[in-house]
Amino acid sequence: MTYIENIYVCLAAPLLVAALCLRSRRRTSLLFLLAGMTACLLSSYISTFLAAAHGVDALVASLEIAPAVEEGMKLLPTLFYLLVFEPDRKDAANEALMTAVGFATLENVCYLTGSGAARTLYLLVRGFGTGAMHVVCAAMVAAGLKYFWDRLSLRLAGTLGLLGLAVTYHAIYNLLVSQTGAAMLLGCLLPVLTAALAAALGGVRHFRNE
């Protein structure tokens, strides 16, 4: 196995054991965390294959291939959950976020392993930025699905539209962090600021509803 598979096994094994020991909601959340890590692993295979098939370099692949593949793979566990188990929409949204957290966790660990820990500050900023980006993209899709999913006429179009929005946001992030200096810093801060703004607006809405 390559180092990516080794990292995946080391992280996934205790989560799987814990999921078998837990019950109900906690088990479901752990399984979606594991599903996110699995989606990350499979995304790396698919992106690498497509990049080789089209003969593009790593930068082009990160801008044109990876966002679509990764966001599509992150969405699949949530779609399966909605179609098969028909859960409460709030539960589905929460598990979509857990999938994103699992995806970002494996991606960050692999990036750290591949790049080394010499630039601690850069890795810290990049880690927060990547984690926030995956969570923000998942949150956008999950929030939209809560409104579109119960309307059969909008289910397909709404899901594809939300996926397109997440792919676009992801591609913009990848473009910015591939640069240097202020552009890279802006790229890392963009999803963090987006998440903070969304949290603030959610808190204001909750306060008004009380």
C-alpha positions as CSV (number, residue, x, y, z in Angstrom):
1,M,0.0,0.0,0.0
2,T,1.1,3.6,-0.6
3,Y,1.3,6.1,2.3
4,I,-2.3,7.3,1.6
5,E,-3.8,3.9,2.1
6,N,-1.7,3.4,5.2
7,I,-2.9,6.7,6.7
8,Y,-6.5,5.8,5.8
9,V,-6.3,2.4,7.5
10,C,-4.7,3.9,10.7
11,L,-7.4,6.6,10.9
12,A,-10.3,4.5,9.9
13,A,-9.7,1.4,12.0
14,P,-10.4,3.1,15.4
15,L,-13.4,4.9,14.0
16,L,-14.9,1.7,12.7
17,V,-14.3,-0.1,16.1
18,A,-15.9,2.9,17.9
19,A,-18.8,2.8,15.6
20,L,-19.4,-0.8,16.4
21,C,-19.4,-0.1,20.1
22,L,-21.7,3.0,19.9
23,R,-25.4,3.2,19.3
24,S,-27.9,5.3,17.4
25,R,-26.9,8.9,16.5
26,R,-23.3,8.7,17.6
27,R,-22.7,5.6,15.5
28,T,-24.3,7.3,12.4
29,S,-22.1,10.3,12.8
30,L,-18.9,8.2,13.1
31,L,-19.9,6.2,10.0
32,F,-20.4,9.4,8.0
33,L,-17.0,10.6,9.3
34,L,-15.5,7.3,8.0
35,A,-17.5,7.8,4.7
36,G,-15.9,11.2,4.3
37,M,-12.4,9.7,4.6
38,T,-13.3,6.9,2.2
39,A,-14.6,9.6,-0.3
40,C,-11.3,11.4,0.0
41,L,-9.3,8.2,-0.7
42,L,-11.5,7.4,-3.7
43,S,-11.3,11.0,-5.0
44,S,-7.6,10.8,-5.1
45,Y,-7.7,7.7,-7.3
46,I,-10.3,9.2,-9.6
47,S,-8.6,12.6,-9.9
48,T,-5.3,11.0,-10.6
49,F,-6.7,8.7,-13.2
50,L,-8.6,11.6,-15.0
51,A,-5.5,13.8,-14.9
52,A,-3.4,11.1,-16.5
53,A,-6.1,10.3,-19.0
54,H,-6.3,13.9,-20.1
55,G,-2.5,14.6,-19.8
56,V,-2.8,17.6,-17.5
57,D,-0.4,18.7,-14.8
58,A,-1.1,18.9,-11.1
59,L,-2.2,22.6,-11.2
60,V,-4.7,22.1,-14.0
61,A,-6.0,19.0,-12.3
62,S,-6.5,20.8,-9.0
63,L,-8.5,23.6,-10.7
64,E,-10.5,21.7,-13.3
65,I,-10.8,18.0,-12.1
66,A,-10.4,17.8,-8.3
67,P,-13.2,20.2,-7.3
68,A,-15.8,18.3,-9.4
69,V,-14.6,14.9,-8.3
70,E,-14.3,15.7,-4.6
71,E,-17.6,17.6,-4.2
72,G,-19.4,14.8,-6.1
73,M,-17.8,12.1,-3.9
74,K,-18.7,14.1,-0.7
75,L,-22.3,14.3,-1.8
76,L,-22.8,10.6,-2.5
77,P,-23.1,9.4,1.2
78,T,-25.7,12.1,1.9
79,L,-27.7,11.3,-1.2
80,F,-27.6,7.6,-0.3
81,Y,-28.8,8.5,3.2
82,L,-31.7,10.6,1.9
83,L,-32.8,8.1,-0.7
84,V,-32.6,4.9,1.3
85,F,-33.3,6.0,4.9
86,E,-35.4,9.1,4.4
87,P,-34.1,10.8,7.5
88,D,-35.1,14.1,9.0
89,R,-33.6,16.9,6.9
90,K,-31.7,18.3,9.9
91,D,-30.1,15.0,10.5
92,A,-29.1,14.7,6.9
93,A,-27.5,18.1,7.0
94,N,-25.5,17.3,10.1
95,E,-24.2,14.0,8.6
96,A,-23.2,15.9,5.4
97,L,-21.0,18.1,7.6
98,M,-19.5,15.0,9.2
99,T,-18.7,13.7,5.8
100,A,-16.9,16.9,5.0
101,V,-15.0,16.8,8.3
102,G,-13.8,13.2,7.5
103,F,-12.8,14.2,4.0
104,A,-10.8,17.2,5.2
105,T,-9.2,15.3,8.0
106,L,-7.7,12.6,5.7
107,E,-6.7,15.2,3.1
108,N,-4.9,17.4,5.7
109,V,-3.1,14.4,7.2
110,C,-1.9,13.3,3.8
111,Y,-0.8,16.8,2.9
112,L,1.1,17.1,6.1
113,T,2.8,13.7,5.5
114,G,3.7,14.6,2.0
115,S,4.9,18.1,2.7
116,G,6.5,17.7,6.1
117,A,6.1,19.9,9.1
118,A,8.9,22.3,8.5
119,R,6.6,25.3,7.8
120,T,4.3,25.0,10.8
121,L,2.5,28.3,10.4
122,Y,1.8,27.7,6.7
123,L,0.5,24.2,7.5
124,L,-1.7,25.5,10.3
125,V,-3.2,28.2,8.0
126,R,-3.6,25.8,5.1
127,G,-5.1,23.1,7.4
128,F,-7.8,25.5,8.8
129,G,-8.5,26.9,5.3
130,T,-8.9,23.4,3.7
131,G,-11.0,22.1,6.6
132,A,-13.3,25.2,6.5
133,M,-13.6,25.0,2.7
134,H,-14.8,21.4,2.8
135,V,-17.3,22.2,5.6
136,V,-18.5,25.4,3.9
137,C,-19.1,23.5,0.6
138,A,-21.0,20.7,2.4
139,A,-23.0,23.3,4.4
140,M,-24.1,25.1,1.2
141,V,-25.3,21.8,-0.3
142,A,-26.9,20.6,2.9
143,A,-28.8,23.8,3.5
144,G,-30.1,23.8,0.0
145,L,-31.2,20.2,0.1
146,K,-33.4,20.9,3.1
147,Y,-35.5,23.1,0.9
148,F,-35.3,21.3,-2.5
149,W,-35.5,17.6,-1.5
150,D,-39.2,17.5,-0.6
151,R,-40.1,19.1,-3.9
152,L,-39.8,16.4,-6.6
153,S,-39.9,18.9,-9.4
154,L,-36.8,20.7,-8.0
155,R,-34.9,17.7,-6.5
156,L,-32.7,16.9,-9.5
157,A,-32.2,20.5,-10.7
158,G,-31.7,21.8,-7.2
159,T,-29.1,19.1,-6.3
160,L,-27.2,19.7,-9.5
161,G,-27.3,23.5,-8.9
162,L,-26.0,23.1,-5.4
163,L,-23.3,20.8,-6.5
164,G,-22.3,23.3,-9.2
165,L,-22.1,26.1,-6.5
166,A,-19.9,23.9,-4.3
167,V,-17.6,23.0,-7.2
168,T,-17.2,26.6,-8.1
169,Y,-16.4,27.7,-4.6
170,H,-13.9,24.8,-4.3
171,A,-12.2,25.7,-7.5
172,I,-11.9,29.4,-6.5
173,Y,-10.2,28.2,-3.2
174,N,-7.8,25.9,-5.1
175,L,-6.9,28.7,-7.5
176,L,-6.1,31.2,-4.7
177,V,-4.1,28.8,-2.5
178,S,-2.1,27.7,-5.6
179,Q,-0.7,31.3,-5.7
180,T,1.8,32.9,-3.3
181,G,1.7,35.8,-1.0
182,A,-1.5,37.7,-0.4
183,A,-3.5,35.7,-2.8
184,M,-2.7,32.4,-1.0
185,L,-3.5,34.0,2.4
186,L,-6.8,35.3,1.0
187,G,-7.6,31.8,-0.3
188,C,-7.0,30.2,3.1
189,L,-9.0,32.9,5.0
190,L,-11.9,33.0,2.6
191,P,-13.6,29.8,3.8
192,V,-12.9,30.6,7.4
193,L,-14.5,34.0,7.0
194,T,-17.4,32.4,5.2
195,A,-18.0,29.9,8.0
196,A,-17.8,32.7,10.6
197,L,-20.3,34.8,8.7
198,A,-22.7,31.9,8.3
199,A,-22.4,31.1,12.0
200,A,-23.0,34.7,12.9
201,L,-26.1,35.0,10.7
202,G,-27.4,31.7,12.1
203,G,-27.0,33.0,15.6
204,V,-28.9,36.2,14.7
205,R,-31.7,34.2,13.1
206,H,-32.0,31.9,16.1
207,F,-32.0,35.0,18.5
208,R,-34.9,36.6,16.5
209,N,-36.9,33.4,16.5
210,E,-36.8,33.2,20.3
